[in-house]
Amino acid sequence: MDIDSSYFEEVVSNINKEDIAIMALLHSNGAVDPIYAIKTLNIREQTQMSKSSLNLILNRLKFASLINSINSTSKYSIYLTEFGKAALHIKTNGGMTL
């Protein structure tokens, strides 16, 4: 096992249920590419989370490179990265096979 996979395993092991819920929401809405990113306002409406709680989760996921954001003048949108898709698969299907 190399340092990259060890780091990824550590990141995945620290994902909590709120993180998984947001990542699953992105995945189920097809937000897996910058083109299909979802506005954070839509995420808040679907999850009924407070702005501060959602921002905390999004910042944590973004810092871990599990999600990414698009900032434009008209919207702030989020999508799931390849690392995020892999992490979601691992957490929802069990096992740490890379």
C-alpha positions, 0 to 999 in steps of 0.5 A: 500500500502506498502513501496515496492509498493510505491517505485516501483510506484515512479520508474515507474512514472520516466521512460521516453520515451527513457527508454521505447524505450530501454526496449521495444527493449529488450522485443521485441528481447526476452532479458528477461533472462540472456541467451538471453541478447543482446550486447550493441553494437547491441542495439546502432545499432538498436537505432542509439543512441550515446554511451554516451546517451545509457550508460546514459539510461542503467545506469539509468535503471540498477540502478533502477533494471529494467535491468541487465547486463552480463559482460564477457570477450567477451561481455557486454550484457543487459536483462530486469528483472522481475521488468523491464517487469512489469514496461514496461507493466504498462507504455505501458498498463496504470494504476499502478496495481501491 
